[in-house]
């Protein structure tokens, strides 16, 4: 896997919306105190954080794989 690979390239806009929906379903009880607008902002932030973390972890994994080979 290329070290420059980015998860956002793998998620279509529809896929991102689906992931945001799943995140909000998972945290429904916790976020119900927030307005709809703030819930959407939080969902977007959480999905972005997930994408960024995956990119970093995949880069680390790729470097480790290349070092072994």
C-alpha positions in Angstrom: 0.0 0.0 0.0 1.3 3.4 -0.9 2.4 5.5 2.1 0.6 8.5 0.6 -2.7 6.8 0.4 -5.6 8.7 2.0 -8.8 7.3 3.3 -10.7 10.3 2.0 -9.9 9.1 -1.5 -11.6 5.8 -0.7 -14.8 7.5 0.7 -17.3 8.9 -1.8 -19.4 11.8 -0.6 -22.3 9.3 -0.2 -20.0 7.0 1.8 -18.9 9.9 4.0 -22.5 10.8 4.7 -23.3 7.2 5.6 -20.4 7.1 8.0 -21.5 10.3 9.6 -25.0 8.8 10.0 -23.6 5.7 11.6 -21.4 7.8 14.0 -24.5 9.8 15.0 -26.5 6.6 15.6 -23.7 5.3 17.8 -23.7 8.4 19.9 -27.4 9.3 19.7 -27.9 9.5 23.5 -24.8 11.6 24.1 -25.5 14.1 21.3 -29.2 14.6 21.7 -28.5 17.6 23.9 -27.0 19.4 20.9 -28.8 21.3 18.2 -29.1 19.6 14.8 -26.5 22.0 13.4 -24.0 21.2 16.2 -24.7 17.4 15.8 -23.8 17.7 12.1 -20.6 19.6 12.9 -19.6 17.0 15.4 -20.3 14.2 13.0 -18.2 15.9 10.3 -15.4 16.5 12.8 -15.4 12.8 14.0 -15.4 11.4 10.5 -12.5 13.8 9.5 -10.6 12.8 12.7 -11.1 9.1 11.8 -9.9 9.6 8.2 -6.8 11.5 9.4 -6.0 8.8 12.0 -6.4 6.1 9.4 -4.1 7.9 7.0 -1.4 8.2 9.7 -1.8 4.5 10.8 -1.7 3.3 7.3 1.5 5.3 6.6 3.1 3.8 9.7 2.0 0.3 8.7 3.4 0.9 5.2 6.7 2.0 6.5 7.0 -1.0 8.8 6.1 -3.3 5.9 8.7 -1.8 3.6 11.4 -2.0 6.3 10.7 -5.7 6.8 10.9 -6.4 3.0 
